[in-house]
């Protein structure tokens, strides 16, 4: 634990002395604005895109000067799960088709599968989109949960 803390401190000190070339200033500036969660997501995307892995995963908060505080991370990715179809099954199937762009058979199968347990409609979406989807399903008489 002490060694990990020492490594983070050393990395923070060495990053303060790094000269950023002019062509990367905008890019580095954008990265400095990212939260830890966003940085971790970016690393995963880059690892997948280029088929590499990060050798040393050290997370460093951008320095905000003396007295900077770490803020709680706000959830930015949501999943919408269909819990109950209700009595208007056809309307719910239409809503599934509209939201997921699935075919009629796939949408019907998803709605029918709710009898055995909740079904995921859409994953990894923004809060606003999740709320809109929830409203569509509620209008159709279904019950959904945003997670």
Secondary structure as GFF3:
##gff-version 3
##sequence-region A 1 147
A	DSSP	alpha_helix	2	16	.	.	.	ID=ss1
A	DSSP	three_ten_helix	22	24	.	.	.	ID=ss2
A	DSSP	alpha_helix	25	33	.	.	.	ID=ss3
A	DSSP	alpha_helix	36	50	.	.	.	ID=ss4
A	DSSP	beta_strand	78	84	.	.	.	ID=ss5
A	DSSP	alpha_helix	89	100	.	.	.	ID=ss6
A	DSSP	alpha_helix	104	113	.	.	.	ID=ss7
A	DSSP	three_ten_helix	114	116	.	.	.	ID=ss8
A	DSSP	beta_strand	119	125	.	.	.	ID=ss9
A	DSSP	alpha_helix	127	139	.	.	.	ID=ss10
A	DSSP	beta_strand	143	146	.	.	.	ID=ss11
###
